[in-house]
């Protein structure tokens, strides 16, 4: 055991030639997504990293350790060996008050959980897909673990594109005769009963409330697609029944719209429920249909990232690090969010101005934070049930996927103190 520890400290304790490793994250990078994976790997091994916000696309600066360099080579990530003097010159440039740049230290790998049911493959969800590709470890948890209070074991939680309203994604009209849909309903009802709930909607509400408490107590929440609006809708509808009989065996409350409590939600207010149980939509929050009414097509569907003050607005600057500021749009059950239904205290970080929608939003709640990102797969414009999964080796520089990975490293960030 002592020999193993000696080799470990020898491996990570020696810095080579008074130099450092700069991993550029601009267009020169060969594999942006794997770079995040190396960063996470280094944090797991107690290597402190400097994240150079807005410097060459949000570059990473590592101490020049042999093991780190080998990991970068093995994963195909481009890096530059620079002398300490060059590194200090970069730091001085970033510290200039005239430069919209900042340095944060990444110190500890966050413990990551993905809320996803058994049997789901990683490519069913963009977050698990990119975690697998970037080689970032995570645990899968689902309703039982959350109801039984296991969330406190984690720093960061992603919600699989779940339907927290208990309406099974509103797939009933198109897929109710399909075996996979019938199995999904049967599994959900059996799990709800096993956990002591009369309805799936009641179980999902309990899960949503537990996740809300996780954030209030300091957790980091990230979610995409229908995990965004269905989550808020479930919280708003906690005092009423919005599910029709094909979903829970009895009619919805005819006055459910009036009984929504928007004080309970994270992001959205004043939205109108989609009361037709056969329509593939939850509410007026989602901007998917605007693409048809306003003539926006795949070739013209873009969203723009906002620029924030790196020295004053550290959090949104971290979350928007990228080598591109105009990102190709992509659809989902919930594609993006109509601006008029977003609460005024929510920070919009990316928008489609032509549609009047926000794609990427963020907020604080209690001691924690949450980020909602609309759409299903940043490299598959119109992903449909049964479509083949995305091969991320074909998209190693995806700016849309980079936004997900910014959120992964966000909990590890500590603002670097500047010299006075």
Buried (B, 14 or more C-beta within 10 A) or exposed (E): EEEEEEEEEEBBEEBBEEBBBBBBBBEEBBBBBBBBBBBBBBBEBEBBBBBBBBBBBBBBBBBBBEBBBEBBEEBEBBBEEBEEEBBEEBBEEBBEEEBBBBBBBBEBBBBBBBBBBEEBEBBBBBBBBBBBBBBBEBEBBBBEBBBEEBBEEBBBBBBBBBBBBBBBBBBBEEBEEEEEBEEBBEBBBEBBEEBEBEBBBBBBBBBBBBBBBBBEEEBBBBBBBBBBBBBBBBBBBBEBBBBBEBBBEEEBBEEBBEBBEBEBBBBBBEBEBBEEBEEBBBBBBBBBEBBEEEEBEEEEBBBBBBEBEBBEBBBBBBBBBBBBEEBBBBBBBBBBBBBEBBBEEBBBBBBBEBBBBBBBBBBBBEEBBBBBBBBBBBBBBEBEEEEEBBEBEEBBBBBBBBBBBBBBBBBBBEEBEEEE
